Amino acid sequence: MAPRADRRLRALAVHRAAPADAALMAAIHATCFSPPWDEAAMMQFLTSPGVLCLIGAAAEIVAAPAGLLIARRAADEAEILTLAVAPPCRRAGLGRALLAQAIGDLRTSGARQLFLEVDEGNAAALALYRAFGARPVGRRPGYYKSGANAVIFSLALSESASDDGQIAEEPHEDQR
């Protein structure tokens, strides 16, 4: 018999969202965030160029999709705008599956760097991003409506080890 984790991984499904998924995406977002993004906001993301919208399901837990990820790409940088997994499906690998799919899709589309903000008190999200190799590169005090601070993470999507989201300074002569 296969270990439980293997069964869960086989039951995960992630795919690109379509405009018909806007209401479902809004419903998933509402289970995770206050204030939630509504159907109109989801439709705007779904129809905007450079925006990646993924939905995912953990079929052994619930029949309908219960997770989503929205990322936006501009030139060679991308930003995760939201990653949400409905409470009954948390800790089943759905967030990891959504993030892995997004990283692959963004890399294929030409993004070299991925950024995101996360509530510094969200231990599960912090661990997830660190597990993928994302590094904290900044902090936004009072970023969330609740007053919570955000940690800014960066993840290199290119093969270059020097492409870590840090701003490199060109050598220059001292002008004294």
N, C-alpha and C positions, 0 to 999 in steps of 0.2 A: 504494500500500500504506500502511496506517495505521501510525503509529509504534508501537513495542512497548508503550509505556506505555498507549496507548489499548486495545490488545488485552487487556492485563491488567485494566484497569478493567472491560471488558465481561464478563470471566470471574469477577468477584467477585459473591457473593450473600450477603446478610445478611438474617436473619429472626428473629422471636421464637422462643425455644426453648419447647418443650412438656415436660411431665413425662416423656415417653418419651425425651427427650434427656439425662436426668440422667447415665447411664453415659458417654455420649459426651463430655459436658462435663467429667466427672471425668477422663477419659482425656486430653483436651486440656490441662487444668490440670496434670496430672502431667508432661506433656512440658516444662512451663515453670517449675514451682515446686516447691520442697522445703521443708517438707512440702506435698504437694498436698491439695486439698479432695476428699473422697471423694464417692461417689454419693449418700449420705444427705445430706450438706451441700448438694449441688446440688439435690436434691429439695426441701429446705427452702426454698432461695431461689426455686425455680420455683413453689412453692405459697404463698409469702408475699405479702400485699398490699403494694403500694408498691415491689415489686422488679421491675426490668426485666432480663430475661435474653435476650441475643442470641447467636446462633451465626452463623458465617460460613464461607464456603468460597472458595478460590481454585482454581477448577475446572481451570485449565491446569496446576496444580502437583500437586494431589492430588484424588481424586474425592470424598472425604468432607469434612465440615466440619473446619476446622483452627484456628478462632479463636473466642473467646468474650469477652463483656463482661457483667459483672453490675454493676448500679447500684441504689441504694436511694433512694427519694424520701420525704421527710417534710415535709409542708406545702409551702413554696415553695423548699426546698433539696434538693439531691440529692448523692449521693456515689458515685463509682466505687469499687466494692469490689475488682474485679479486671478486668484486660484481659490476655488471653493469646493469643498467636499461636504455633502450633507452629513449631519451627525451620525446617523445609523451606519454609514459606510466608512467612517474614519478608522484608521489603523488597519485597513485591509489592503493597502498598497495603491489605492486609486489616485491619490495625490502624486505619488511617485510615478505612476504610469502616465498621467497627464503631463507632468513636467518632462519626463523622458521624451515623450512624443513631441512636445513643443521644442525642446532643445534640438532634436533631430530635424524637424521641419524648418526651424529658424536658421540652423546651420546650412541646410540645403539651399535656402533662399538667399544666402549671402551674408547673413548677420555674423559678425565676428565677436560681438560683445553683448551680453545680456545683463540688464539691470533690473532691480526690483526693490521695493520697500516692504518691510514687514514689521509688525508690532513687536517691539523688543521683549514683550511678555509672552509671545506666542512660541513656547518652547518646541512644539511639534514642527512648526514651519521653519524655525531656525535650524533645527536638526536636519530637516529635509534638504534645505538649500545647501547647508554645509556638506551633506553627504554627496552632493553632486559636484562639490569643489568650489562652490561660490564663497567669496570672501567678503567680509564687511569692509566697506570703503568710506562710510560716512554715517551720519546720524541726523535725523530731523526732529528736533524737540517739539513736542506738542502737535505732531503731524496729523493725528487722528482726531475726529470730533470728540472722542472721549477724553482727549488730552494726552493720550499715550504717545510715547516717542516711537519713531520708526528707525530701524536700522536699514541702511542702504547697502545692498549686496551687489557684487559684480561677478560675472562668470564668463571666462574666456571661452568662446565657441570655436575659435580658430586653433590651428595646431601650434601656433607660435607661443612659446613659453613666456615671451615678453609681453604678450597681449593680455594683460591682467586687469585692465580698467584703470590703471594708474596713469596719470599724465606724465609723460617723459619730458624732461627738459633737455633741450639741445645744448651741447657745450658752447660756451661763449667766452670771449675774452673779458677780463676784468676791465671796466671802463674808468677806474679811478685815476 
